[in-house]
Amino acid sequence: MRRGDYQPLFPWFGGKSPVADEIWRRFGDVKNYVEPFAGSLAVLFLRPDGPGSIETVNDADGLLSNFWRALQHAPDSVAEHADWPVNEADLHARHLWLLGQRERITERLMGDAEFYDAKAAGWWVWGQCCWIGSGWCSGKGPWISENGVLTLRNGGRGVNRKRPHLSDSGRGVNRKRPHLSDSGKGGYSETPASGITRQIPHLSANNPNGQGINAMRRKGWLKGYLGEFAQRLSRVRVCCGDWSRVCGPSVTFRHGLTGVFLDPPYADSADRTSGLYATDCEQVAHKAREWAIEQGENPLMRICLAGYSGEHEMPKSWSVFEWEAAGGYGLISDDDEATGRANKWRERLWFSPHCISPKPVRDLFSGAVA
């Protein structure tokens, strides 16, 4: 998929599309590629030489993994369920339904390599594009469903239009308004209107004024776009579970030269807001680092570990690449916008010793090498 044609299907905190080219420069055209923390899969989709011989992706979030697997096998069905207007009532109803399906879907994904739920996939990506900030399908809010009625766990009943107090705790979902802006998020853009707001596909040429388009034409566009991603995923192994399950010898270097891109949730040492992901852990990054350091000496392994400055202490044999994340959704946490913006300067990539070294750049005037 060419960079100019790529647009993320949904917003994702910490997406690495800006540095995908650098990662592939250091990996080269490896025979085997493994991504244990899938996220938005931007690095996979932006592989410059097209699909590799063997590619494996994984994520512990069953709803996220289900989306990628369902998109791989049934893109038209996913599009049917994803094509829906922005509607606050539907957003919360579908949110609760998805949380109720998470355990079933996750268990089936782990036990059956061919299982997927296209309805859950379509509803999940639709909601991910409507939702503001973090917390979509995290199950950490105070709102629950009792006898089919959205209920505040602290005793309120019915559909309360007021947002819960920030001190409310418990399981369920957080009450949030759908994202409504003319800039769009992920594979959608939205235009405010009275009553229900219709979504318009991102970068659609059907109506440059963004005033709404015929639903069937919109659906056709969405099917075509999702179909492009499905084609790219056609030979990718999509797994669901603990990251270490796809990092053993049988999945990595026994297949030959292997590139492993590790993009775990930022650790507790990164000074970031907790709960950024539906399946979040502030300790897993430490374990990923330990594995990376141990495996980095293997000449058949080219490893990239992503994180913040100060988050990982890496051996001197590893090289570090500093970069600045773009502004917007991916940088702003719900709880601390200032911290989110400051963190954009802290992005780092650490490359193992057997990655390809970048070519030195020589100054044409002084002759110095940078």
Beta strands, then each sheet from edge to edge (+ up, - down):
strand 1: 32-35
strand 2: 54-59
strand 3: 143-146
strand 4: 149-152
strand 5: 188-190
strand 6: 199-201
strand 7: 237-240
strand 8: 258-262
strand 9: 301-308
strand 10: 319-322
strand 11: 347-351
sheet 1: 7+ 2+ 1+ 8+ 9+ 11- 10+
sheet 2: 3+ 4-
sheet 3: 5+ 6-
end
